[in-house]
Amino acid sequence: MTDALTTYDKLNEDIQFTEDETKELLKLSEKEILVLILSELKKNSNSKTN
């Protein structure tokens, strides 16, 4: 259980947005947000395999 919290804390530290970025993100549709998430996951998995 502690590992999950540690992982969450690390992710939380990595995900920092400016006020303007936050406003832009709030304008996105659910589908657009999912595409952004999936593209980031793909980038991360590609960089770990290289």
C-alpha positions as CSV (number, residue, x, y, z in Angstrom):
1,M,0.0,0.0,0.0
2,T,2.9,2.4,0.8
3,D,4.3,1.8,-2.7
4,A,1.1,3.0,-4.4
5,L,1.2,6.2,-2.3
6,T,4.8,6.8,-3.1
7,T,4.1,6.3,-6.8
8,Y,1.2,8.7,-6.6
9,D,3.4,11.3,-4.9
10,K,6.0,11.0,-7.6
11,L,3.4,11.4,-10.4
12,N,1.8,14.3,-8.5
13,E,5.2,16.1,-8.4
14,D,5.8,15.5,-12.1
15,I,2.4,16.9,-13.1
16,Q,2.6,20.6,-12.6
17,F,0.6,23.1,-14.7
18,T,0.6,26.8,-14.9
19,E,-2.7,28.7,-14.5
20,D,-3.0,29.2,-18.2
21,E,-2.3,25.5,-19.0
22,T,-4.9,24.5,-16.4
23,K,-7.5,26.8,-18.0
24,E,-6.8,25.3,-21.5
25,L,-7.0,21.8,-20.1
26,L,-10.4,22.5,-18.6
27,K,-11.7,23.5,-22.0
28,L,-10.9,20.1,-23.5
29,S,-13.5,17.4,-24.0
30,E,-13.3,14.0,-22.4
31,K,-12.1,12.4,-25.6
32,E,-9.3,15.0,-26.1
33,I,-8.1,14.4,-22.5
34,L,-8.0,10.7,-23.1
35,V,-6.0,11.2,-26.3
36,L,-3.5,13.3,-24.4
37,I,-3.2,10.8,-21.6
38,L,-2.7,7.9,-24.1
39,S,-0.1,9.8,-26.1
40,E,1.9,10.6,-22.9
41,L,1.7,6.9,-21.8
42,K,2.9,5.9,-25.3
43,K,5.8,8.3,-25.1
44,N,6.8,7.1,-21.6
45,S,6.6,3.4,-22.6
46,N,8.7,4.1,-25.7
47,S,11.4,6.0,-23.8
48,K,11.7,3.2,-21.3
49,T,12.1,0.5,-23.9
50,N,14.9,2.4,-25.8
